[in-house]
Amino acid sequence: MAKKKSSKPKAGAAKASAPKGEISAIRGQIDSVDEQLHMLINRRAELARAVGISKHASGHLVDFYRPEREAEVLRMALARNRNGALRDEEVLRLFREIMSACLAQEKPLKVAYLGPEGTYAQSAVLKHFGHSVRALSLASIDEVFQEVQAGNADFGVVPVENSTEGTVNNTLDRFLSTSLHICGEVELSVQHNLMARDKDMKHVLRVCAHPQALGQCRGWLDENLPGVDRVPVSSNAEGARRARDEKGTAAIAGSVAAEIYSLEILAQGIEDQADNTTRFLVLGRKTLRPSGADKTTILVSASETSGSGALFRLLEPLARNEVNMTRIESRPSRKKKWDYVFFIDLIGHAEDAHVARALAQLKQRASLFRVLGSYPQAIL
């Protein structure tokens, strides 16, 4: 009796490609979905334009752009993506770009950042605002503040702290002499790479980078480039420019800088901490309404006559009103020696009832009190 042929496919047959007809049908469905997406995106752009016209007769986009509203949209997108095929990060990136393109229909926002091109600050601008903005590269943090204050830029993006190296003091100090507000925060995962013109690490005589980057890679440099000079420069992109122009110079920067300055990446991920993250602040000229998940930053100083326990008396209203303090930094007031001010981050918006109560009580005990901004917490 002849054996029955098995209907079970041979090894590897299960991985064979689907029939051409089936693939063609799926591609047809994809084309149909693309058409619907395109129509809906255009419809969204029309609605966004209508909102802009209704909100401001002159069409001034800085009034149209509301960071708290964008935060609400992104949080709703995350909530809808619980069982989605795309990662949360990809969904957020897609929606940011759609909103950015819709906003730029008339005139793109001008956003100043600490340059030059290729810095992590530029990456923070694109992460927060999308690619449909006009990014203005400036030479210093001071210039970013000045351009936003003067109205030459709608918003600014500056670094404020790193998870490894701590606070960027120059950013905090600028708040002592400006009326600008904090309108948002961006958390950017930082991967540092060593790059140079020469592909051989043995030819590296010096490493140029921002002092924060040098500090974040201290352990790796000690182990892999002992004795090599470490040269602090104004930005990682400036270090990349020098690496391009100077023989024997290497830089620490992101992969974008390697592309811009035509450098070879000699080593990837050289930061000492795998979760190395830099936090950036978005600067603007207006205060924001609550978004539902906010943070508030205040600037305070104790009264000269407070005596011992002055800081405790400043902070006690926060505990009494159950306001969560996430960060406190002290900086010289620059008024007289040994006189300090405190920068404090709180969870909640200044208009939230319990936060408002705490701030009112704290203000009564402080010689200096300013709300620098209430703004949406960083989303991923």
PAMIKE-955993 format. One record per residue (C-alpha): x, z, y; residue number from 1. Coordinates in nm, 2 decimals. Layout:
% residues N
+--------+--------+--------+-----+
!     px !     pz !     py !   i !
+--------+--------+--------+-----+
!      X !      Z !      Y ! NUM !
...
+--------+--------+--------+-----+
This chain:
% residues 380
+--------+--------+--------+-----+
!     px !     pz !     py !   i !
+--------+--------+--------+-----+
!   0.00 !   0.00 !   0.00 !   1 !
!   0.15 !  -0.10 !   0.33 !   2 !
!   0.22 !   0.17 !   0.58 !   3 !
!   0.00 !   0.19 !   0.89 !   4 !
!   0.19 !   0.11 !   1.20 !   5 !
!   0.20 !   0.42 !   1.43 !   6 !
!   0.02 !   0.39 !   1.75 !   7 !
!   0.26 !   0.65 !   1.90 !   8 !
!   0.50 !   0.47 !   2.15 !   9 !
!   0.87 !   0.46 !   2.07 !  10 !
!   1.11 !   0.69 !   2.25 !  11 !
!   1.14 !   0.58 !   2.61 !  12 !
!   0.82 !   0.37 !   2.59 !  13 !
!   0.62 !   0.64 !   2.77 !  14 !
!   0.84 !   0.60 !   3.07 !  15 !
!   0.77 !   0.23 !   3.09 !  16 !
!   0.64 !   0.11 !   3.42 !  17 !
!   0.27 !   0.07 !   3.47 !  18 !
!   0.12 !  -0.28 !   3.42 !  19 !
!   0.16 !  -0.51 !   3.72 !  20 !
!  -0.21 !  -0.53 !   3.77 !  21 !
!  -0.24 !  -0.15 !   3.80 !  22 !
!   0.05 !  -0.13 !   4.04 !  23 !
!  -0.11 !  -0.40 !   4.25 !  24 !
!  -0.43 !  -0.21 !   4.26 !  25 !
!  -0.26 !   0.12 !   4.37 !  26 !
!  -0.07 !  -0.07 !   4.64 !  27 !
!  -0.41 !  -0.20 !   4.76 !  28 !
!  -0.54 !   0.15 !   4.78 !  29 !
!  -0.23 !   0.25 !   4.98 !  30 !
!  -0.29 !  -0.03 !   5.22 !  31 !
!  -0.65 !   0.08 !   5.27 !  32 !
!  -0.54 !   0.44 !   5.34 !  33 !
!  -0.27 !   0.32 !   5.58 !  34 !
!  -0.54 !   0.12 !   5.77 !  35 !
!  -0.76 !   0.42 !   5.80 !  36 !
!  -0.47 !   0.64 !   5.91 !  37 !
!  -0.38 !   0.39 !   6.18 !  38 !
!  -0.73 !   0.38 !   6.31 !  39 !
!  -0.75 !   0.76 !   6.31 !  40 !
!  -0.42 !   0.80 !   6.49 !  41 !
!  -0.53 !   0.55 !   6.76 !  42 !
!  -0.86 !   0.74 !   6.79 !  43 !
!  -0.66 !   1.07 !   6.83 !  44 !
!  -0.45 !   0.90 !   7.10 !  45 !
!  -0.77 !   0.80 !   7.29 !  46 !
!  -0.91 !   1.15 !   7.27 !  47 !
!  -0.57 !   1.30 !   7.38 !  48 !
!  -0.58 !   1.06 !   7.68 !  49 !
!  -0.93 !   1.17 !   7.76 !  50 !
!  -0.83 !   1.54 !   7.76 !  51 !
!  -0.54 !   1.46 !   7.99 !  52 !
!  -0.76 !   1.28 !   8.24 !  53 !
!  -1.02 !   1.56 !   8.24 !  54 !
!  -0.77 !   1.84 !   8.28 !  55 !
!  -0.58 !   1.70 !   8.57 !  56 !
!  -0.69 !   1.42 !   8.81 !  57 !
!  -0.33 !   1.32 !   8.89 !  58 !
!  -0.24 !   1.29 !   8.52 !  59 !
!   0.05 !   1.53 !   8.56 !  60 !
!   0.16 !   1.57 !   8.20 !  61 !
!   0.31 !   1.91 !   8.23 !  62 !
!  -0.04 !   2.04 !   8.28 !  63 !
!  -0.17 !   1.84 !   7.99 !  64 !
!   0.09 !   1.97 !   7.75 !  65 !
!  -0.01 !   2.32 !   7.63 !  66 !
!   0.24 !   2.48 !   7.38 !  67 !
!  -0.02 !   2.73 !   7.27 !  68 !
!  -0.27 !   2.45 !   7.18 !  69 !
!   0.01 !   2.27 !   6.98 !  70 !
!   0.08 !   2.59 !   6.79 !  71 !
!  -0.29 !   2.62 !   6.70 !  72 !
!  -0.29 !   2.26 !   6.57 !  73 !
!   0.02 !   2.31 !   6.36 !  74 !
!  -0.11 !   2.63 !   6.21 !  75 !
!  -0.44 !   2.46 !   6.11 !  76 !
!  -0.23 !   2.18 !   5.95 !  77 !
!  -0.04 !   2.44 !   5.75 !  78 !
!  -0.36 !   2.61 !   5.64 !  79 !
!  -0.50 !   2.27 !   5.52 !  80 !
!  -0.18 !   2.20 !   5.32 !  81 !
!  -0.21 !   2.48 !   5.07 !  82 !
!  -0.25 !   2.24 !   4.78 !  83 !
!  -0.11 !   1.94 !   4.95 !  84 !
!   0.15 !   1.70 !   4.79 !  85 !
!   0.38 !   1.72 !   5.09 !  86 !
!   0.60 !   2.02 !   5.18 !  87 !
!   0.49 !   2.23 !   5.47 !  88 !
!   0.80 !   2.13 !   5.67 !  89 !
!   0.71 !   1.76 !   5.63 !  90 !
!   0.35 !   1.81 !   5.73 !  91 !
!   0.46 !   1.99 !   6.04 !  92 !
!   0.71 !   1.72 !   6.13 !  93 !
!   0.44 !   1.45 !   6.09 !  94 !
!   0.19 !   1.63 !   6.31 !  95 !
!   0.46 !   1.71 !   6.58 !  96 !
!   0.55 !   1.34 !   6.60 !  97 !
!   0.18 !   1.24 !   6.62 !  98 !
!   0.12 !   1.49 !   6.90 !  99 !
!   0.44 !   1.38 !   7.08 ! 100 !
!   0.35 !   1.02 !   7.07 ! 101 !
!  -0.01 !   1.09 !   7.19 ! 102 !
!   0.13 !   1.30 !   7.48 ! 103 !
!   0.38 !   1.03 !   7.59 ! 104 !
!   0.12 !   0.75 !   7.64 ! 105 !
!   0.14 !   0.77 !   8.01 ! 106 !
!   0.48 !   0.93 !   8.07 ! 107 !
!   0.70 !   1.13 !   7.84 ! 108 !
!   0.79 !   1.49 !   7.91 ! 109 !
!   1.14 !   1.55 !   8.04 ! 110 !
!   1.31 !   1.83 !   7.84 ! 111 !
!   1.65 !   1.95 !   7.95 ! 112 !
!   1.89 !   2.10 !   7.69 ! 113 !
!   2.25 !   2.22 !   7.65 ! 114 !
!   2.44 !   1.90 !   7.57 ! 115 !
!   2.61 !   1.67 !   7.52 ! 116 !
!   2.42 !   1.45 !   7.27 ! 117 !
!   2.46 !   1.57 !   6.92 ! 118 !
!   2.43 !   1.95 !   6.97 ! 119 !
!   2.20 !   2.17 !   6.78 ! 120 !
!   2.01 !   2.22 !   7.11 ! 121 !
!   1.91 !   1.86 !   7.10 ! 122 !
!   1.79 !   1.90 !   6.74 ! 123 !
!   1.58 !   2.20 !   6.86 ! 124 !
!   1.43 !   1.98 !   7.13 ! 125 !
!   1.32 !   1.72 !   6.88 ! 126 !
!   1.19 !   1.98 !   6.63 ! 127 !
!   0.97 !   2.14 !   6.89 ! 128 !
!   0.86 !   1.84 !   7.11 ! 129 !
!   0.90 !   1.55 !   6.87 ! 130 !
!   1.09 !   1.23 !   6.95 ! 131 !
!   0.86 !   1.09 !   7.22 ! 132 !
!   1.01 !   1.29 !   7.49 ! 133 !
!   1.29 !   1.22 !   7.74 ! 134 !
!   1.57 !   1.46 !   7.64 ! 135 !
!   1.81 !   1.54 !   7.93 ! 136 !
!   2.16 !   1.64 !   7.82 ! 137 !
!   2.32 !   1.89 !   8.06 ! 138 !
!   2.66 !   2.05 !   8.07 ! 139 !
!   2.57 !   2.42 !   8.08 ! 140 !
!   2.29 !   2.67 !   8.03 ! 141 !
!   2.29 !   2.74 !   8.40 ! 142 !
!   2.21 !   2.37 !   8.47 ! 143 !
!   1.92 !   2.38 !   8.22 ! 144 !
!   1.77 !   2.67 !   8.41 ! 145 !
!   1.83 !   2.50 !   8.75 ! 146 !
!   1.68 !   2.16 !   8.65 ! 147 !
!   1.36 !   2.33 !   8.52 ! 148 !
!   1.34 !   2.56 !   8.82 ! 149 !
!   1.37 !   2.26 !   9.06 ! 150 !
!   1.10 !   2.06 !   8.88 ! 151 !
!   1.35 !   1.79 !   8.77 ! 152 !
!   1.27 !   1.87 !   8.41 ! 153 !
!   0.93 !   1.98 !   8.27 ! 154 !
!   1.08 !   2.22 !   8.01 ! 155 !
!   1.42 !   2.34 !   7.90 ! 156 !
!   1.57 !   2.45 !   7.57 ! 157 !
!   1.85 !   2.70 !   7.55 ! 158 !
!   2.01 !   2.90 !   7.26 ! 159 !
!   1.94 !   3.28 !   7.28 ! 160 !
!   2.07 !   3.43 !   6.95 ! 161 !
!   2.22 !   3.35 !   6.61 ! 162 !
!   2.15 !   3.53 !   6.29 ! 163 !
!   2.52 !   3.58 !   6.22 ! 164 !
!   2.69 !   3.60 !   6.56 ! 165 !
!   2.41 !   3.77 !   6.77 ! 166 !
!   2.31 !   3.71 !   7.13 ! 167 !
!   2.40 !   3.43 !   7.36 ! 168 !
!   2.46 !   3.65 !   7.67 ! 169 !
!   2.46 !   3.37 !   7.92 ! 170 !
!   2.10 !   3.29 !   7.85 ! 171 !
!   1.98 !   3.65 !   7.89 ! 172 !
!   2.18 !   3.69 !   8.21 ! 173 !
!   2.01 !   3.39 !   8.37 ! 174 !
!   1.68 !   3.56 !   8.34 ! 175 !
!   1.80 !   3.82 !   8.60 ! 176 !
!   1.79 !   3.56 !   8.87 ! 177 !
!   1.51 !   3.31 !   8.78 ! 178 !
!   1.13 !   3.30 !   8.80 ! 179 !
!   1.10 !   3.08 !   8.49 ! 180 !
!   0.89 !   3.18 !   8.19 ! 181 !
!   0.95 !   3.16 !   7.82 ! 182 !
!   0.70 !   2.91 !   7.68 ! 183 !
!   0.81 !   2.90 !   7.32 ! 184 !
!   1.08 !   2.96 !   7.06 ! 185 !
!   1.24 !   2.74 !   6.80 ! 186 !
!   1.42 !   2.86 !   6.49 ! 187 !
!   1.67 !   2.60 !   6.36 ! 188 !
!   1.86 !   2.63 !   6.03 ! 189 !
!   2.22 !   2.55 !   6.11 ! 190 !
!   2.46 !   2.38 !   5.87 ! 191 !
!   2.81 !   2.35 !   6.00 ! 192 !
!   3.04 !   2.07 !   5.89 ! 193 !
!   3.41 !   2.02 !   5.95 ! 194 !
!   3.48 !   1.67 !   6.08 ! 195 !
!   3.77 !   1.46 !   6.21 ! 196 !
!   3.90 !   1.10 !   6.24 ! 197 !
!   4.14 !   1.15 !   5.96 ! 198 !
!   4.00 !   1.20 !   5.61 ! 199 !
!   4.28 !   1.43 !   5.50 ! 200 !
!   4.23 !   1.80 !   5.59 ! 201 !
!   4.60 !   1.85 !   5.56 ! 202 !
!   4.64 !   1.67 !   5.90 ! 203 !
!   4.42 !   1.92 !   6.09 ! 204 !
!   4.62 !   2.10 !   6.35 ! 205 !
!   4.34 !   2.26 !   6.55 ! 206 !
!   3.96 !   2.31 !   6.52 ! 207 !
!   3.74 !   2.28 !   6.83 ! 208 !
!   3.39 !   2.42 !   6.85 ! 209 !
!   3.16 !   2.65 !   7.05 ! 210 !
!   3.27 !   3.01 !   7.01 ! 211 !
!   2.95 !   3.09 !   6.82 ! 212 !
!   3.02 !   2.82 !   6.56 ! 213 !
!   3.38 !   2.94 !   6.52 ! 214 !
!   3.25 !   3.29 !   6.46 ! 215 !
!   2.99 !   3.17 !   6.21 ! 216 !
!   3.26 !   2.99 !   6.01 ! 217 !
!   3.54 !   3.25 !   6.04 ! 218 !
!   3.56 !   3.34 !   5.67 ! 219 !
!   3.58 !   2.97 !   5.56 ! 220 !
!   3.84 !   2.89 !   5.82 ! 221 !
!   4.05 !   3.20 !   5.72 ! 222 !
!   4.04 !   3.08 !   5.35 ! 223 !
!   4.08 !   2.70 !   5.39 ! 224 !
!   4.27 !   2.65 !   5.72 ! 225 !
!   4.48 !   2.96 !   5.77 ! 226 !
!   4.71 !   2.93 !   6.07 ! 227 !
!   4.53 !   2.64 !   6.22 ! 228 !
!   4.45 !   2.69 !   6.59 ! 229 !
!   4.09 !   2.76 !   6.68 ! 230 !
!   4.00 !   2.62 !   7.02 ! 231 !
!   3.67 !   2.74 !   7.18 ! 232 !
!   3.49 !   2.46 !   7.38 ! 233 !
!   3.16 !   2.44 !   7.58 ! 234 !
!   2.96 !   2.29 !   7.28 ! 235 !
!   3.01 !   2.17 !   6.93 ! 236 !
!   2.94 !   1.81 !   7.05 ! 237 !
!   3.23 !   1.85 !   7.30 ! 238 !
!   3.45 !   1.96 !   7.00 ! 239 !
!   3.33 !   1.64 !   6.82 ! 240 !
!   3.43 !   1.43 !   7.12 ! 241 !
!   3.77 !   1.58 !   7.12 ! 242 !
!   3.81 !   1.52 !   6.75 ! 243 !
!   3.73 !   1.16 !   6.81 ! 244 !
!   3.98 !   1.12 !   7.09 ! 245 !
!   4.27 !   1.35 !   6.97 ! 246 !
!   4.49 !   1.31 !   6.67 ! 247 !
!   4.50 !   1.63 !   6.46 ! 248 !
!   4.18 !   1.77 !   6.60 ! 249 !
!   3.89 !   1.86 !   6.39 ! 250 !
!   3.54 !   1.98 !   6.50 ! 251 !
!   3.27 !   2.20 !   6.36 ! 252 !
!   2.93 !   2.05 !   6.42 ! 253 !
!   2.61 !   1.91 !   6.26 ! 254 !
!   2.60 !   1.58 !   6.07 ! 255 !
!   2.43 !   1.41 !   6.37 ! 256 !
!   2.75 !   1.46 !   6.58 ! 257 !
!   2.96 !   1.30 !   6.30 ! 258 !
!   2.74 !   0.99 !   6.33 ! 259 !
!   2.74 !   0.98 !   6.71 ! 260 !
!   3.12 !   1.03 !   6.74 ! 261 !
!   3.22 !   0.82 !   6.43 ! 262 !
!   3.39 !   1.11 !   6.24 ! 263 !
!   3.45 !   1.17 !   5.88 ! 264 !
!   3.29 !   1.49 !   5.73 ! 265 !
!   3.57 !   1.67 !   5.55 ! 266 !
!   3.37 !   1.97 !   5.43 ! 267 !
!   2.99 !   2.04 !   5.44 ! 268 !
!   2.81 !   2.38 !   5.48 ! 269 !
!   3.11 !   2.58 !   5.59 ! 270 !
!   2.91 !   2.85 !   5.76 ! 271 !
!   2.97 !   3.20 !   5.61 ! 272 !
!   2.60 !   3.28 !   5.57 ! 273 !
!   2.38 !   3.04 !   5.38 ! 274 !
!   2.07 !   3.14 !   5.59 ! 275 !
!   2.25 !   3.08 !   5.92 ! 276 !
!   1.98 !   3.03 !   6.19 ! 277 !
!   1.99 !   2.99 !   6.56 ! 278 !
!   1.69 !   3.08 !   6.78 ! 279 !
!   1.62 !   2.88 !   7.09 ! 280 !
!   1.39 !   2.95 !   7.39 ! 281 !
!   1.17 !   2.70 !   7.56 ! 282 !
!   1.17 !   2.75 !   7.94 ! 283 !
!   0.89 !   2.65 !   8.17 ! 284 !
!   0.73 !   2.73 !   8.50 ! 285 !
!   0.39 !   2.85 !   8.38 ! 286 !
!   0.24 !   3.13 !   8.17 ! 287 !
!   0.05 !   3.06 !   7.85 ! 288 !
!  -0.28 !   3.18 !   7.72 ! 289 !
!  -0.29 !   3.35 !   7.37 ! 290 !
!  -0.25 !   3.12 !   7.07 ! 291 !
!  -0.34 !   3.38 !   6.80 ! 292 !
!   0.01 !   3.45 !   6.68 ! 293 !
!   0.23 !   3.53 !   6.97 ! 294 !
!   0.55 !   3.71 !   7.09 ! 295 !
!   0.62 !   3.86 !   7.43 ! 296 !
!   0.95 !   3.92 !   7.59 ! 297 !
!   0.99 !   4.17 !   7.87 ! 298 !
!   1.28 !   4.27 !   8.10 ! 299 !
!   1.29 !   4.64 !   8.19 ! 300 !
!   1.52 !   4.90 !   8.34 ! 301 !
!   1.49 !   5.28 !   8.34 ! 302 !
!   1.46 !   5.47 !   8.67 ! 303 !
!   1.79 !   5.61 !   8.81 ! 304 !
!   1.64 !   5.96 !   8.81 ! 305 !
!   1.52 !   5.94 !   8.45 ! 306 !
!   1.81 !   6.14 !   8.31 ! 307 !
!   1.85 !   6.19 !   7.93 ! 308 !
!   1.60 !   6.03 !   7.71 ! 309 !
!   1.52 !   5.75 !   7.96 ! 310 !
!   1.52 !   5.48 !   7.69 ! 311 !
!   1.30 !   5.68 !   7.47 ! 312 !
!   1.04 !   5.73 !   7.75 ! 313 !
!   1.05 !   5.35 !   7.81 ! 314 !
!   0.98 !   5.27 !   7.45 ! 315 !
!   0.73 !   5.55 !   7.37 ! 316 !
!   0.42 !   5.36 !   7.50 ! 317 !
!   0.50 !   5.08 !   7.25 ! 318 !
!   0.49 !   5.32 !   6.95 ! 319 !
!   0.18 !   5.50 !   7.09 ! 320 !
!  -0.01 !   5.18 !   7.12 ! 321 !
!   0.12 !   5.04 !   6.78 ! 322 !
!   0.31 !   4.75 !   6.94 ! 323 !
!   0.58 !   4.62 !   6.71 ! 324 !
!   0.92 !   4.58 !   6.88 ! 325 !
!   1.13 !   4.32 !   6.70 ! 326 !
!   1.44 !   4.31 !   6.92 ! 327 !
!   1.61 !   4.50 !   7.21 ! 328 !
!   1.93 !   4.39 !   7.39 ! 329 !
!   2.11 !   4.56 !   7.68 ! 330 !
!   2.29 !   4.37 !   7.96 ! 331 !
!   2.47 !   4.48 !   8.27 ! 332 !
!   2.23 !   4.47 !   8.57 ! 333 !
!   2.51 !   4.33 !   8.79 ! 334 !
!   2.39 !   4.56 !   9.07 ! 335 !
!   2.64 !   4.84 !   9.01 ! 336 !
!   2.87 !   4.95 !   8.74 ! 337 !
!   2.73 !   5.11 !   8.43 ! 338 !
!   2.38 !   5.01 !   8.52 ! 339 !
!   2.19 !   4.82 !   8.25 ! 340 !
!   1.87 !   4.63 !   8.19 ! 341 !
!   1.69 !   4.58 !   7.85 ! 342 !
!   1.54 !   4.26 !   7.70 ! 343 !
!   1.27 !   4.35 !   7.45 ! 344 !
!   1.08 !   4.12 !   7.21 ! 345 !
!   0.73 !   4.24 !   7.11 ! 346 !
!   0.48 !   4.10 !   6.86 ! 347 !
!   0.15 !   4.00 !   7.04 ! 348 !
!   0.05 !   3.85 !   7.37 ! 349 !
!   0.06 !   4.04 !   7.70 ! 350 !
!  -0.32 !   3.98 !   7.72 ! 351 !
!  -0.39 !   4.14 !   7.38 ! 352 !
!  -0.56 !   4.48 !   7.45 ! 353 !
!  -0.31 !   4.71 !   7.28 ! 354 !
!  -0.01 !   4.52 !   7.42 ! 355 !
!  -0.16 !   4.52 !   7.77 ! 356 !
!  -0.21 !   4.90 !   7.75 ! 357 !
!   0.14 !   4.96 !   7.63 ! 358 !
!   0.29 !   4.74 !   7.90 ! 359 !
!   0.09 !   4.91 !   8.18 ! 360 !
!   0.22 !   5.25 !   8.07 ! 361 !
!   0.57 !   5.12 !   8.03 ! 362 !
!   0.56 !   4.97 !   8.38 ! 363 !
!   0.48 !   5.31 !   8.53 ! 364 !
!   0.81 !   5.45 !   8.38 ! 365 !
!   1.04 !   5.16 !   8.47 ! 366 !
!   1.24 !   5.09 !   8.78 ! 367 !
!   1.24 !   4.72 !   8.69 ! 368 !
!   0.96 !   4.55 !   8.49 ! 369 !
!   0.90 !   4.18 !   8.42 ! 370 !
!   0.71 !   3.99 !   8.16 ! 371 !
!   0.94 !   3.69 !   8.09 ! 372 !
!   0.67 !   3.52 !   7.88 ! 373 !
!   0.41 !   3.54 !   7.61 ! 374 !
!   0.45 !   3.24 !   7.37 ! 375 !
!   0.36 !   3.12 !   7.02 ! 376 !
!   0.59 !   3.25 !   6.75 ! 377 !
!   0.81 !   3.00 !   6.58 ! 378 !
!   0.64 !   2.80 !   6.30 ! 379 !
!   0.89 !   2.74 !   6.01 ! 380 !
+--------+--------+--------+-----+
